[in-house]
Amino acid sequence: MSHRLGDRPLPGDRRQHDADAAALASLGYRSEFRREMSPAANFALGFTYLSPVVGIYTLFAVGLVSGGPAMIWWLAIVGVGQLLVALVFGEVVSQFPVAGGVYPWARRLWGRRWAWMTGWIYLVALLTTIAGVVYGSGPFLAQLLGFSPGTSSTITCALILLAIALAINLMGTRWLATAAVVGFTAELLGALAVGWWLLLTERHQSLSVLFDTGDVVGHSGGYLSAFLAAALIGIYQYYGFEACGDVAEEVPDPSRQIPKAMRMTIYVGGAAAIFVCLALLLAVSDYARVIDGTDADPVTTILHEAFGETGTKVVLVVVMLSFLSCALSLMAAASRLLYAYARDDMVPGARLFRTFLPGRHVPPYAMVVAAVAPAVIVLGSVFSTKALTSIISFATLGIYLGFHMVTAAALRARLLGWVPSGPFTLGRWGLLVNAAALAYGVLAMVNMAWPRSPGLPWYDNWLVALSAAIGVGIGGLYLVLARPHERSDAVAGDAIPAPDDLDRPSPPAEGAIR
C-alpha cells in the first residue's frame, strides 16, 4: 500500500526506492527527479495525453467531411496497430526505464547518431503537437468565455492554456500527477455522461450509418480514397501511451508498472474514444450540412441542441479540463525529452536544460522551451487558412517517425541478438509483433503523407511530406556539421550483445554516473 501525501516513506517504499535507484545506476544514471507519480497517476498521464475528448472533438468535423460516419472504424484499426507499438515499447522501457522516452530507447537499441535523430524528430513533433492541442482548444474556450470564435480569439485562448499548463508543470511531479488524475477522472466521467445523454436523448441516426459507403462523401477517387483520407482521426488519437515512459524516473518500479500503464492507456483511451465518436455520429441530424460546410462545427451544434446554453457551458468546462490535461502531459513529455538530451550533452545549452528547480525537482528551462516553442507555432498560424489541419498532420507524421525509428531500432537489435531482459517481455512473439508494428507504422506514414489535392499547388499538396523532410533535413544537417553525438560519453548501443567500438563507449565507472 502506498503512503499518503506528506507521510514518511514506509519500509517497503524505501526498499523499492533503493531498488529503483540501483537499477538506474546500473544503466549509468543518478536521477534528480522524485518518484512521486503512482502507477495510477502514470496511467492517467498517458490517458490525458492520448485524450479521447481532445482527439475526437478536434478532428470530428475533419473526419466526417473526409470519410463520412464510417470514419469511426479508423479508431479500431489504428488502435490495434498502436497496441503492437505499445507492446514493443513496453519491452524496451522494461529493460531501460530512463527518463526521456524514445531518445534513450533508441540510444540503447542502436547508438548515438540514431538516437539524436530520433529525439530531434520526436521533440519537434511534440512541440508541434502541443501547439495543435492548444490551438484546437481555442474555439471551445472562446465559447466558454463568451468570445466570438475567430483566428485572434483562438490564438489568445491557446496562449492562455499554454501559460496555465506551464505554471502547473513548474510546480513539480506531485502536482503533475495530481493534475493528470483529476484530468483523467473529469474527462472519462464527462465523456461517459455526455455520450450516454446523447445516445438516450439526441439519437438521430441508426447504427447502419456506420457502414454507409455510398453517396455520403463525394470523392474523385471513390470511397476507398475517401476512407483513407479520414484515417487522421484515428492516427492522431492513439499516441500518448509513450508518455508513461517519458517519466520513467518519477514512477516507482517502472520496469513493471510502465508497460502496464501503456497497455491500459490504449485499452481505456481507445474504448472511450470510440464511445465518444459513436455518440456524436448518431447525434448528427444532417450529415449533408456538415460535409458541404454549412455546419462547420458539428460538435458545438450537437452540444447546444442537447444541453442548451447553460448545459453546454458545463460540458465545455469538462472539455477544457481535457485540453488542459492533454497540454500538461505533452509539455511534461517534451521537457523530459529535452532534459534527457541535455543530461547526455547532446544539445546546445545542455547545462541550462539539465538544471533542476530547487525544491520542485523538475527542469524549468526545458519546460519553458516546451511552452514557448508551441506559442511561436500558434502565433504563426495567423498566416494559414487551414492551420489546425496542417499543424496536426505534420505533428502526427513526426510522432510516427519518432515512434518507428524506435521500432526499427528494436527490430534491428533483435536480428543482431538482442533478447529483452526486463520483467515484461513478449517472449517468442517479440519478433513477429515488432515486425508487424513497424509495417503498420510505415503504412500509416505513407497514408498521412499521400497527396490528395491535385488542384492545389504541388508544395501545398505535398505539405505534410515536405514539412517532415525539412524537419529531418535540418536535424540531419546539424548532426553532420555539429556532430553533437561526439560530445556525449553516455552508454549507447548496449542492447546488442556484440560490441560496436564506433558507437558504444564503455559503461561509466561508478563515479561517472550521470
Secondary structure, 3 states (H helix, E strand, C coil): CCCCCCCCCCHHHHHHHHHHHHHHHHCCCCCCCCCCCCHHHHHHHHHHHHCHHHHHHHHHHHHHHHHHHHHHHHHHHHHHHHHHHHHHHHHHHHHCCCCCCHHHHHHHHCCHHHHHHHHHHHHHHHHHHHHHHHHHHHHHHHHHHCCCCCHHHHHHHHHHHHHHHHHHHCCCHHHHHHHHHHHHHHHHHHHHHHHHHHHHHCCCCCHHHHHCCCCCCCCCCHHHHHHHHCCHHHHHHCCCCCHHHHCHHHCCCHHHHHHHHHHHHHHHHHHHHHHHHHHHHHHCCCHHHHHCCCCCCHHHHHHHHHHHHHHHHHHHHHHHHHHHHHHHHHHHHHHHHHHHHHHCCCCCCHHHHCCCCCCCCCCHHHHHHHHHHHHHHHHHHHHCCCHHHHHHHHHHHHHHHHHHHHHHHHHHHHHCCCCCCCCCCCHHHHHHHHHHHHHHHHHHHHHHHCCCCCCCCHHHHCHHHHHHHHHHHHHHHHHHHHCHHHHCCCCCCCCCCCCCCCCCCCCCCHHHCC
